[in-house]
Amino acid sequence: MSCLNMVRVNGVEEKTMKRQEECTFDGSVDKRGHPAVRRRTGSWFAGILILVNQGLATLAFFGVGVNLVLFLTRVMGQDNAEAANNVSKWTGTVYIFSLLGAFLSDSYWGRYKTCAIFQAIFVLGLVSLSLTSYIFLVKPSGCGDEKTPCTSHSTIHVALFYVSIFMIALGNGGYQPNIATFGADQFDEDHPKESHSKVSFFSYFYLALNLGSLFSNTILGYYEDKGIWALGFWASTGSAIVALILFLVGTPRYRHFIPKGNPLSRFFQVIVAASRKWKVEVPSSEDGLYEVDGKELAEKGDRKILHTHGFKLLDKAAVITSKEYTLEGKDIGINPWRLCSVTQVEEVKCVLRLLPIWLCTILYSVVFTQMASLFVEQGAAMKTTVAGFHIPPASMSSFDILSVAAFIFIYRRVLDPLVARFRKSSSRGITELQRMGIGLIIAIIAMIAAGTVEHFRLKYVPKDCSKCSNSSTLSIFWQVPQYVLIGASEVFMYVGQLEFFNGQTPDGLKSFGSALCMTSISLGNYVSSLLVTIVMKISTSDKMPGWIPGNLNKGHLDRFYFLLAALTTADFVVYIVTAKWYKYIKFEERSGTNNGEIRV
């Protein structure tokens, strides 16, 4: 399979076989819209640029996000429950915007343009936050540590702060689902060598994400904990600017996929067409259903999706009736709101089958989001000094990052090959659905560990200091197991999610697949906020301050962690049922997408 270069000899175009260059098999194109030449585009050169971009952008995002709960309590004057709720809502909003980014990418802009635009918005939000904090909020200078309170803020200053952080949410949210899919686009899944690289890319992508946050959680976290907020925010801004520049530098080498059009209209066309034909009988053989020409799809880089059983009502949308063809069998023109192809119907089935799996991942995200809120507050209520050195509570999430790095290596190099060896009938190791189930189990153990630590933290509160705020002699390093377990669960759950949703979504909905991962985190944050509110309302009485009061020594945070463990256990049971029910999508193999393609 090759792209033949054209040269003009004596005014006549001729094919020259001397400069044959192999094009990608998957229908990707270069920046000019020509079939992408394998040697000069994509692969690990572009992939590494995107990984570095992701690492730097994550450093910038977590430079704000990891200590936001402390900024809200120390600088903005909010109590623990209110700050935890606001962080959950903000983080949830970040991932809600991922749906917007995915929609624009799949429908109109394409992944490259979408990533560039939303990264620019992200940079503007960080600049605004840095200026607002330096000029208005962190006053007097050095306030916002554990000792020096900040002065009250005017309504305008508070409004500027919220505009800034929600610009950051918009920019990062719209960028995140597209950068993961755009990175995967750089590898041809129909090429034997590059297909393996594509699978590996998602693990390295998540590793880059975590390594990027390592600097934020340690160095930046330390300075912000000391009240040097402006420095931390400006460092995040600088990192985001470098990330955007690096992304733009790789422009000539990227591979692209042309947007397929509005997926919402394709989805509702199937629903409407099936509704109009609800009395029509579906033929016993799938040969009686309408399907577009495979060559027509191949020219767009798409593939046919093979017909599956289930959701039989939707198959009515592909039934050919007399209204589509004359009695003589002549085509009188196809109305997409009356007749849809099997591939289009299967796209809708695919989305419907993914939804139950996606819903089961939301409760895992409730567990995950505790790391950015209640884990930090719990750590702040423990002994944070070791040999006279203060450990910022937010920096404990560095153990989560190290755990992610370690377990990615263990999974890729040890566990997956070992399972594949035992499964002699299959070349695959652990499937994505199995990995996500393992992630849920580890998350349950993590919550039990966190609840146990909190139980003993309360026991180590000095008896002669009952009115002291958040004091305990139990070392903050007892939090290490819960962070390590969360990190291990991420490798199985979130990396598995990225691979699963990217592989199980149709060609025109790849960004939507990545956005599903982000929105599960989003809804997890909203559910977490709702749970905290409900728990506080039920557990608070005249004599009891609730499970998560401003002074954790008077509450029962351990009970909240155990509640999450119980809810996640119930979620795991439901997940097993939905995973057994799920049917994997089956694509028809491409038959030489670019075969005979002539490069000019």
N, C-alpha and C positions, 0 to 999 in steps of 0.2 A: 504494500500500500504506500503510494508516494505522491508528492505534489510535484508536477512537472513545471519547470520554469520556462517562460516564453521569452524568446529573443526575436528581434526584428532584423531580418537579413534581406537587403535590397527591397525594403518596403514591405516584405511579407513576413508574417509571424510564423515561426517554426518552433517545434518542440526540441529542446535540447536535453539529452539523457545524461549529460555529464554532471549536471548539478541537481540530480534528484534528491529531494529532501522529504523524509517521512513526516507526514502530518499525524496529528492525534486521531484516534479512532472514535472519540466520544462526541465529536461535533463542536468542540470548543474553537473559538476564533481568537485572533490577535487584536490589538487595539484598533486596527484598520478595518476589522470585520472580515478578514480573510481567514481561511482555515489555518489553525495554529500549527506552526512547524515545531515538531517535538524538540529538536536540538536547540532552538533559539528562544523557546518560551517555557514558562512553567517550571515544573520539577522542583528540586530542593533549593535552587538559587532563589526563586520567587517564594518558596515555602519558608525558607529561613528568614527572609526579610519580613514576612508576615508574622512569624513567631516572635521576632525581636520587637516588631511593632506592638504585638499583643502584650508582651512583657512590660514594655514601657507605658503603654496605655493603662494597664492594670495597676502598675505602680502609682500612676497619677490618680486613678479612681480610688484605690484603697488608701492613698494618702489623705483623702477626705473621709471615706466611708468607715475605715476601721476605728477611728477615734471620734466619729460624729456623735456617738452617745455621750462621750465625756464632754465634748464641746457644748452640747445642748444642756447638760447639767451644770457645768462649771462656768461657761461664758453666758449662755442664754437663760440660766436660772431655772431650768425645769427639774422636776423630781424624777426619780428613777423610772417609775411606771410610765409617766408621760413621755420621757425621753426614749425609752425602749419602744413604745408604740410609734413615735414619730420616725424613728430609724426604720422600723419595719414598714411603715407606710412609704417612706422615701425609697427604700430599697425595692419595695414592690412596684412603685411607679417606674423605677429604672427599667424593670423587666416588662412592664406593660408596654412601654415605648418600643420594645423589641418587636412587637406585632406590627407597629407602624412601619418600622424599618424594613421588616420582612415583606410587607405588602408592597411598599414602593419599589423594593429591589426586584421581587418576582414579577411585578406587573409592568413597571415603566422604566426605572432608572438603571437597573442592572446592579450587581453587587459592588463593582468598583466605585461607581459614582456615588452610591448610597453610603459606602464606607467613608469616602472623602468628605462628603457634605456633613455627615453627623460627627466626624472627628473634629471638623472645624467648629461646630457648635459646642462640642465638648471643651475645646481650648478656650473659647470665649467665656463659657461658664466658669472655668477655673480662674481666668484672669479677673472676672468680676468678683468671685468669692475672695480671692487674695486681696484685692483692693478694698473691698468692703470690710473684711476682717481687720486689715492693717489700719485703715483710716477711722473706722467707726466702732467696731465691736470689741476688740481686745483693748479696752481702756479701763484702768491705767495700764501702761506697758508692763508685760510680765504677768498680768492677771490670767486666771483660767487654770492655774495649777491647783494643787489640793489646798493651798493655804490662802492665796490672795483672791478675793472675790472681784468680779467685774462690776462696773457700774451698770445701772439700768439703761435700756436702749429705747430710742424713739420708735414710733410705728414705722417711719420711713426706713430706718436702718434695719429693722426686723424684716420688712418687706423686701429690701434689697438682698438680704441674706437668703430668703426663701426663693426669690427669683433666680439667684445664682445657683443654688444647689439643685433646683429643678431644671435649669439649663444643662447642668452636668448630667442629671438623670436622663434628659432627652437625648443628649449627644451620645452618652455611653450606651444607653438602651437601644437606640437605632443602629449603632455601629456593631454591637456585640454579636448578634445572630448572623450577620452578614460576613463578618471577618472570618468566622469559623468555616462557613461554607465556601467563601472565596478562597481560603487556603486550601480546602479540599479540592476545589476546581483546578488547582495547579497540577493535579495528578490524574492521569488518564486511567479510569477504572477498567477499561477494556484492554489495557496493556498489561501483560503478566507481571513485569517488574514494578511499574508505577502503581498498580492496584494494591500491592502490599504496602507501598509507601503511603498510599492514601489512608489505609487503616491505621498505620502507625502515626500519621499526622495528628489525629485527634488526641492521642495520648500525649504527644509532645506539645500540642496546643494547650491542653489543660495543665501540663507541667510548666509551660511558659507563663501561663496565667498565675500560677501559684508562686513561681520564682519571682515574678514581678511584684507580687504583694509582699514578699519576704522583706524587701528593703523598707516598704511602708510600715510593716508591722514591727520592725525592730528600730532602725535608725530614726525614721520620721516619727514613729510612735513614741520614741523616747523624748525627742525634742518637744513634741506636742503635749506630752504628759507634763513636761516642765513648764508649760505655758507659752512656749515659743511657737504659737500657732501660725503666724504669718510666714515664718521660714518654711514650715512644713507645707503650707498651701502653695507657696511660690516654687518649691521644689517639685511639687506635683504638676504645676503649670509648665515648668521647663521640660519635664519628662514627656508630657502630652505633646508639646511642640515638636520635640525631637522625633517622637513616634509618627506624627503626621508627615514630617519631612521625609523620613525613611520610607514611609508608605508611598509617597509620590515619586521618590527616586526609582522605585521598581516598576513604574508605569510601562516602559517599553517591553518588559519581560513577562507581563501577566497574561494568563489565558482568561478568556471571558465566555460566558454563555448569554446568548441573546434573551432578553425577557420574553416570556411566553404570553403576556397579556393578563388581564384581570382574572385572577383565580376565582373570585367571588361570582362573577358572571358564569364561568364554566360550571361552578358548583350548582348554582340555582337553575341553570339550563336543564340539568339532569333532573332536579326535583320537579320543575314545571312540566317537562316532557313526560316524566313518569306519571305525574298526577293527571295529565290530559288523557293518558292511555290506561287508566286504572282498570278499565273493563277488558282491555286487550289481553289475550292469553300469550304467555311467553312460550316460544317454541321449545320442544324437548332438546333439540340440538343447538349448540351455540353457533353453528354455521348459519342459522337463520337470523342472527343478529347483525346489525350494521357495524362495520369497522372501516376506518380510513385506510388508504393505501400505505403500506409500510415504507415505501420509497419516499412518499410525501413527508412522513414523520422523520425519516432519517435525514432528509435535507435540512431539517430544523434542529438536528441533534437529539431528537426525541426517540423513544422506543415504545413499541406496543406493550400494553400491560395485558397479560393473559387473563382470560375470563375465569372468575371464581364463583363458586356457589355461595349462597348466603345473600341477604338483602335482596331477595328475588324480585321484590316490588320495583327496585331501581332498574332491573333489567328491561322493564317495559319501555324505558326511554330509548332503548336501542332496537326495539322491534320495528320493522319496516311495514308500514301499512299502505293502503291505496292512496292516501293523501300525500305520500312522498313520491310515489311513482304512478305513472299512467297504467291503464290496463295492458298496454302493449309492452310495459316494462321499461319505458323511457324515463329518464331522470327529469323531473320538472323543477328541480331546485330544492335544496335541503334547508329547512328552517331549523336552526340549532335549538330553538325553543320547543320543537316538536320531535326532532330526531337527533340523538347523540350517539357517538361511537362507543364501542365496548370499552376502549381505553379511557374515554372521558367518564363513563359510568364507574369504571374501576377506580378512578381517581377519588371519586366521592366515597366509594366503599372503603378505600384505604384510609381516608380521613376519619370515617366513622369507626373503623376498627382501632385506630390509634387513640381515640379519645378516652376509652376506659383505662388503657395503660397510662396515659398522661395524667388522668385524674388520680391514679394511685401514687404518682410521684409527688403530688402536692404536699402530702403530710410529711414525707421525707424532708421537703424544703422547710417545713416548720421546725424540724429538728435542727437543720443546718443553720437557719437564721439565728438560733440562740447564741452561736459563736460570736456574732457581732454585737450582741446586746447583753443578754443575761449572763453569759460566760464572763464578759468583761466586768460587769457589775459584781459578780460573785468574786472574781479575782481581786477587785479593789477592796473587798471586805476581808481579805486574808492578809497574812504577813507577807509584805512585798519587798522586804529588804533581806539581802544575803551578803554577809561580810561588809555591811555598810553601804552596799550598792542597791539602789532602788530599781525594782523590776516593774516597768510599766505594764499594767494589766492587759492592755491590748496586744502587747508584744508576745504574749503567750500563744497567740495563733500561729507564731512561727513554727511551733511543734506540729501544727496541722499541715503546714506547707512541707516540712521535712518528711512527714508521714506520707503525703501525696507523692513526693519524689521517690521515696523508698518503695512504696507499694506499686507504683507504675513500673518500676524496674522488676520487682518480684513477680508482678502479673505477666508482663511481656516476656521475660526471660526464663521464668521458672514455672509458674503455675499453669499458664496457657499451654506451653509445649508439653507439660506433663500430662494434662488432661487429654490433649490431642493424641498422645501416645497410647493412652488407655482406650480411647475411642478409635479403635483400629478401622472402623467402617467410615470414619469421617476425618477429613483433614482439619476440621475446626476444633478448637478447644471449647471453652465455655461460651455459650451463646450470649448475645446482648441481654436477652430477657432474664437468663439465669444470673448474669452479673448484677442486674438491677435488683433482683431478689436478694442476693447476698448483701448488697449495699443496705437494704432495709433491715436485715438481721443485725448487721454491725451497728446501725444507727440505734436500734433498740438497746444494745449492750452499752453504747455510748451514753444514752440517757440514764441508764441504771447507774453507770459509773459516776456521772455528774450528780445525781441525787444522793448517792452514797457519800461523796466528798462533801456536799453541802450539809448532810446529816452530821458528819464529824466536825465540820467547820463550826456549826452551832454549839457543839459540845466543848469546843476550845475557846469559846468567848469567855473572857475573865469574869468571874462571878461578882467581883467588886466594881465592875464597870458596866452595869446593866443599862445605863443610859448613854453609854458611848456609842457613837455612830459607826457601824460597820467595822468593828475591831474584832480580830480573832488571831490567836497565836499559831494557827495552822498555816504552814507554808503554802504559798501560791503554787509551788511546784507539784502539789498534789492534784492540780488540774491537768497535768501532762497526759494521763491516760485518756481522759475524755477528748482532748484535742487530737491525740494520735488516732483514736478510734473514729472520730469524725473524718479525719484525713483518709483513712483506709476506706471508709464507706463512700467517700466522694469518688475514689478511683473506680469503684465498682458501679456506683449509681450514675454519676454525672458523665464520666467518660463513656460508659455503656449507653447512656441516653443520647449523647451526641452521635455516636456511631449508629444507634438504632434508628433514631428519627431521620438522620440524613440518608440512611440506606433504604428506609421503608416509606419514604415520600416520593411521589412522582417527580419526573425531571423538572417540571415547571414550578415545583413547590419546595425546593431544597432549602431556601431561606426560611420558609414557614416551618420546616422541620426543626431547624435550629432554634427558631423563635419559641416553639413548644417547650424546649428545655428551659428557656429564659422565663417564660410565663408561668411555668410550674414553680420556679423560685419566687416569682412575683406574687402569685396567689398564696404561696407558703408564708410569705411575709405578712400578707393581709390576714390570713387565718391565724397566724401567731399573734398579731395585734388584737384580733377579735377574742382569741382565747385568753390573753392576758386581761382584757377588759372584763370578760365574763367571770373569770376566776376571782378577780379583785372584787367584783360586785357581790358574788356569792359568799366569798370568804371573809369579807369585811363586816364587822358588827361593832356595837358600842364598845365591847371589851377586846375585840381582835382587830388589828390593823390590816389584816389580809395576808395572803401568802407572799406578796411581793411589795412590801411597803418601802418607803424611803430609807428606813433603817432596816437592813436585811436581818439584823440580829433579832428583831421582833417579829419576823415573818416565818414562812415555811417554804422557801424556794425549792427545797428537796421534794416536797409533795407535787409541785408543778412539774418537775423533771420526771417523776414517777408516772404522773398522769400522761405525759408525752410518750413515755415508754409503752404504756398500755394502749394508747390510741394508735401508735405505730404498729403494735402487734396485731391489732384488729385490721389495720390497713394491709398488712402483709398477707393475712388470710384472704382478703378480697383480691389482692394482687395475684396470688397463686391461681385463683379461679379465672381471672381475666387473661393471664398469660397462657393458660391451657386452651382457652377459647380462641386466642388470636391466630390468624392465618397470615403467613408471610406473603408479601407481594411478590409476584413473579413477572419479570420482564422478558420480552422476546429478545434474543441476542441481536445485536446490531450486525447488519450484513454489509460491512464495508462502507461506513458513512462517507469517507472521503476518497473512496477508491476511484482512481482515474481523475481526481480533482486536479485542475491545471492552475498552477500558481503563476500570476502575471508579475 
